[in-house]
Amino acid sequence: MKIVYMSLTGQTQKFVSKLGMDSLRITMDNSFQTINEPYIVIAPTYDIEVTEILNDFIETADNQSYLRGVCGSGNLNFSELYCFTAKDLAKAYQVPLLLNFEFQGTLNDVNIVKEKVNEIGSTESSSSR
Ligand SMILES: Cc1cc2nc3c(=O)[nH]c(=O)nc-3n(C[C@H](O)[C@H](O)[C@H](O)COP(=O)(O)O)c2cc1C
């Protein structure tokens, strides 16, 4: 499972590095590249004008068919807007919202995401047998 993410101020980047998994950082320069393996998206929370490179990536070629879930990084001070980017992505592409966490996440957040990724991976390998 690959981790696909974007990060403007480095918080999501720090979370992803703690996962220790194969990852791909989306920027304006590579948002239309194709992927041919399962992945989850980890999205920081900003206005759609900022995060739409993630939509561009997901909607490129067959990329959406490999999307398995979404996580959000945000700030609880935004109250009802907390992690809306991840919530919107999960809804738009009908995949599970795996976890929302603040900033670079805690060790517990890292472990939860690792566990969920493992669960998804093992479901896939048993259904392909
Ligand atoms: C201009 C701006 C707008 C933000 N808007 C929201 C928001 O609406 N909801 C939220 O949960 N977090 C919001 N955040 C917090 C960021 O999403 C959060 O700090 C995140 O960890 C940043 O990730 P990054 O450093 O990987 O870009 C905002 C931050 C900035 C600077």
PDBQT file of the ligand as one rigid body, heavy atoms in Angstrom, charges set to zero:
ROOT
HETATM    1  C1  LIG A 201      -4.648  28.978   5.762  1.00  0.00    +0.000 C 
HETATM    2  C2  LIG A 201      -4.948  27.741   6.575  1.00  0.00    +0.000 A 
HETATM    3  C3  LIG A 201      -6.227  27.236   6.599  1.00  0.00    +0.000 A 
HETATM    4  C4  LIG A 201      -6.536  26.098   7.337  1.00  0.00    +0.000 A 
HETATM    5  N1  LIG A 201      -7.824  25.630   7.361  1.00  0.00    +0.000 NA
HETATM    6  C5  LIG A 201      -8.128  24.543   8.122  1.00  0.00    +0.000 A 
HETATM    7  C6  LIG A 201      -9.473  24.056   8.208  1.00  0.00    +0.000 A 
HETATM    8  O1  LIG A 201     -10.413  24.616   7.625  1.00  0.00    +0.000 OA
HETATM    9  N2  LIG A 201      -9.710  22.951   8.949  1.00  0.00    +0.000 N 
HETATM   10  C7  LIG A 201      -8.718  22.289   9.635  1.00  0.00    +0.000 A 
HETATM   11  O2  LIG A 201      -9.001  21.274  10.279  1.00  0.00    +0.000 OA
HETATM   12  N3  LIG A 201      -7.435  22.730   9.563  1.00  0.00    +0.000 NA
HETATM   13  C8  LIG A 201      -7.122  23.827   8.834  1.00  0.00    +0.000 A 
HETATM   14  N4  LIG A 201      -5.824  24.276   8.769  1.00  0.00    +0.000 N 
HETATM   15  C9  LIG A 201      -4.785  23.536   9.509  1.00  0.00    +0.000 C 
HETATM   16  C10 LIG A 201      -3.927  22.640   8.615  1.00  0.00    +0.000 C 
HETATM   17  O3  LIG A 201      -4.722  21.829   7.773  1.00  0.00    +0.000 OA
HETATM   18  C11 LIG A 201      -3.096  21.743   9.531  1.00  0.00    +0.000 C 
HETATM   19  O4  LIG A 201      -2.194  22.556  10.239  1.00  0.00    +0.000 OA
HETATM   20  C12 LIG A 201      -2.331  20.678   8.782  1.00  0.00    +0.000 C 
HETATM   21  O5  LIG A 201      -1.648  19.862   9.731  1.00  0.00    +0.000 OA
HETATM   22  C13 LIG A 201      -1.321  21.274   7.819  1.00  0.00    +0.000 C 
HETATM   23  O6  LIG A 201      -0.687  20.245   7.109  1.00  0.00    +0.000 OA
HETATM   24  P1  LIG A 201       0.631  20.506   6.240  1.00  0.00    +0.000 P 
HETATM   25  O7  LIG A 201       1.641  21.144   7.148  1.00  0.00    +0.000 OA
HETATM   26  O8  LIG A 201       1.051  19.156   5.812  1.00  0.00    +0.000 OA
HETATM   27  O9  LIG A 201       0.263  21.401   5.092  1.00  0.00    +0.000 OA
HETATM   28  C14 LIG A 201      -5.517  25.423   8.066  1.00  0.00    +0.000 A 
HETATM   29  C15 LIG A 201      -4.208  25.948   8.043  1.00  0.00    +0.000 A 
HETATM   30  C16 LIG A 201      -3.923  27.101   7.323  1.00  0.00    +0.000 A 
HETATM   31  C17 LIG A 201      -2.515  27.648   7.341  1.00  0.00    +0.000 C 
ENDROOT
TORSDOF 0
